[in-house]
Amino acid sequence: MDVLKDFVVCVEGWFDGERHHPRATTVVVRDGVIDGISDGERCNDFALQGLPVMRGGFLMPGLVDAHVHLFLDGAPTDGPTRSAHLKKSLAELTEAARQSARQSLACGVTLVRDAGDRHGINNRVRGEAKRARNLARVRSGGLGVKRPKRYGAFMAQDVEDNEAIRNSVAKLAADNDEIKLILTGIIDFDAGAVTDEPQFDLDSAKLVVDTAKAHGRNTFVHCSGEKGLSIAARVGVGSIEHGFFMNRETLAVMRDNQVAWTPTFCPVHFQWAKPEAVGWSDNTIGNLRRILDRHAESLRLADEMGVTLLMGTDAGSMGVEHGYAMFEEIDRYLEAGLSLEKTLKAATSTARRHFGLKHATLTRGVPFEAVLLDDSPFESTAALHHPRMVWRMEGSQ
């Protein structure tokens, strides 16, 4: 990652976060802020003025992974190793989270939203990332809320009744950027469905959302299955995470209530592509493929209906490596039929806008948070895999 604050970048094409510009362009950066963007290759002119110059094939905003778990390591795929990781000391898990943030940044992911851990490591690394420029910036969900004896103990605390919801959400809002709600359990892949009931009914889920809003916080919700998705959409959560078994009716409510969706294909796709890692039967492998196909159809429909789409990988899940998984998630969006322009928008500017950040696109006057590539991803998406240079802005703007 570069630490220069005054320099010029000349590229053959660029993506501003919303639109592809397939033409030679010169970008001038002064004191870490974009001072000018002009057509044509003018690096030699600025070199004569004494400014350092950099050349590349393509420039784009830093990627945003809207759903990760920094303290988890996605690389190990065997059960014993993954279980042993969870038993490591707090210091070891914190260092694992730092490594996740470093690896993300090296892959061109300049901002991540951590979707919860019971240790508060995400909040700690968020603070460190404000000062350490070798870490991706962190938006933290801190610790979420769930029902007792239900799924989510590694990332949420229990709330048994309405009073506990009010008290817990108010306390969490002081430290968390957003409030995470564990609305449903996980998918039963053998059955090919979500088989348990939602953890929160309509009224209690609305109480979480309303309490969070009263304390200035948006909500994001772990949710799959039609019953849970219907509740999440109707109470107007900020975003639905995962969202498997989506349907048109729920998507319409999401659009109307401005609920975003982070589909997270990666964990399920890994288990379909590498079933031997879990020991799935042929029947379960078939279920996984059907779930993925329906998910792709729902993503395509969501795009057509105007639902806000975020890109998140669930990095830290089995086989889902921090940073690298973004390239795989991008492939899933493209396979579903979205254009690369729309896909990269979901992976850059849309997330920044959803998070309420000041600067969503590369334009004059904004801090320079960008990735320089050797070639255009509009020629080959493999160009994304090996960034030549990555810049991230300071602080947490």
Buried (B, 14 or more C-beta within 10 A) or exposed (E): BBEEEBBBBBBBBBBBBBEBBEEBBBBBBBEBBBBEBEEEBBBEEBEEEEBBBBBBBBBBBBBBBBBBBBBBBBBBBEEEEBEEBEEBEEEEBBBBBBBBBBBBBBBBBBBBBBBBBBBBBBBBBBEBBBEEBEBBBBBBBBBBBBBEEBBBEEBBBBBEEEEBBBEBBBEBBEEBBBBBBBBBBBBBBEEBBBEBEBBBEEEBBBBBBBBBBEBEBBBBBBBBBBBBBBBBBBBBBBBBBBBBBBEEEBBBBBBEEEBBBBBBBBBBBBBBEEBEBBEBEEEBBEBBBEBBEBBBEBBBBBBEEEBBBBBBBBBBBBBBBBBBBBBBBBBBBBBBEBEBEBBBBBBBBBBBBBBEBEBBBBEEEBBBBBBBBEBBBBEEBEBBBEBBBBBBBEEBE
